[in-house]
Amino acid sequence: MTAPDAETARSIARALVEERLIACASLVPGVTSIYRWEGAVEEAAELLVVMKTRPALLERLFARAAELHPYEVPELLAVPVAGGLAAYCRWVAEETEGGGA
């Protein structure tokens, strides 16, 4: 996900962690996005928010993040993970709603 500023990114990330839809969010400042919107090429400074969750929660995560996000069409993408440290993956499962894989 991208966010327009640190306050927005932090607020959305905190809500999603509190609601157990994600285990963790990493906020990466200094992203410049160039895109076409409503017929014009735009450029904006944003933050990249990398969220860790389970595939079973993606639909609910996308819906809730979109609800919290100020953009009309927020960037919400799922990137498949080829692997990960078993202990970290267990922690993600334990910290997200319902636990388990």
VOZAZA-660365 format. One line per 4 residues: number of its first residue (from 1); their letters; for each residue x, y, z of C-alpha. Coordinates in steps of 0.2 Angstrom, whole numbers, plus 2048, in hexadecimal, padded with zeros to 3 digits. Layout:
BEGIN
NUM) A) X,Y,Z | ...
END
This chain:
BEGIN
1) MTAP) 800,800,800 | 805,812,7FE | 800,820,809 | 801,833,806
5) DAET) 80A,837,816 | 811,82F,826 | 803,833,831 | 7F6,82B,825
9) ARSI) 802,81B,823 | 804,81A,836 | 7F2,81C,83A | 7EC,80E,82D
13) ARAL) 7FA,802,832 | 7F6,804,844 | 7E4,801,842 | 7E7,7F1,837
17) VEER) 7F3,7EA,844 | 7E7,7EE,852 | 7D9,7E5,848 | 7E5,7D6,845
21) LIAC) 7E3,7D7,832 | 7F6,7D9,831 | 804,7D4,83D | 810,7E2,838
25) ASLV) 812,7F1,82C | 822,7F9,827 | 821,80B,822 | 82E,810,814
29) PGVT) 82F,823,811 | 836,82B,802 | 82C,823,7F4 | 828,82D,7E5
33) SIYR) 819,827,7DB | 816,82C,7C9 | 805,827,7C2 | 7F7,82C,7B7
37) WEGA) 7E7,832,7C0 | 7D8,839,7B7 | 7E1,83C,7A7 | 7F0,845,7AE
41) VEEA) 801,83E,7B3 | 804,842,7C5 | 813,840,7D1 | 811,83F,7E4
45) AELL) 81C,83C,7F3 | 816,82D,7FD | 81A,81F,809 | 81A,80D,805
49) VVMK) 812,802,812 | 817,7F0,812 | 80A,7E6,81C | 80C,7D4,821
53) TRPA) 7FD,7C9,822 | 7F6,7B8,81D | 7EE,7B5,80C | 7DD,7B0,815
57) LLER) 7DC,7C2,81B | 7DF,7CB,80B | 7CD,7CF,806 | 7C9,7D6,817
61) LFAR) 7DA,7DF,818 | 7D7,7E8,807 | 7C5,7ED,80C | 7CA,7F4,81C
65) AAEL) 7DA,7FD,816 | 7D0,805,808 | 7C3,80A,815 | 7D0,813,81F
69) HPYE) 7DA,81A,810 | 7D8,82C,80A | 7DB,828,7F8 | 7CC,824,7ED
73) VPEL) 7D5,815,7E5 | 7E3,810,7F2 | 7F1,805,7EC | 7EE,7F4,7F4
77) LAVP) 7F8,7E6,7ED | 7FC,7D4,7F3 | 80D,7CE,7EF | 810,7BB,7F1
81) VAGG) 81D,7B6,7FD | 828,7A7,7F7 | 82E,7A3,808 | 833,7AA,819
85) LAAY) 83B,7A6,829 | 82F,799,831 | 82F,7A2,842 | 82B,7B3,83A
89) CRWV) 81D,7AB,830 | 816,7A3,840 | 816,7B4,848 | 80D,7BC,83A
93) AEET) 800,7AE,83B | 7FE,7AF,84E | 7FD,7C2,84E | 7EF,7C3,840
97) EGGG) 7DD,7BF,843 | 7DA,7AD,847 | 7EC,7A8,846 | 7F1,798,83C
101) A) 7F5,798,829
END
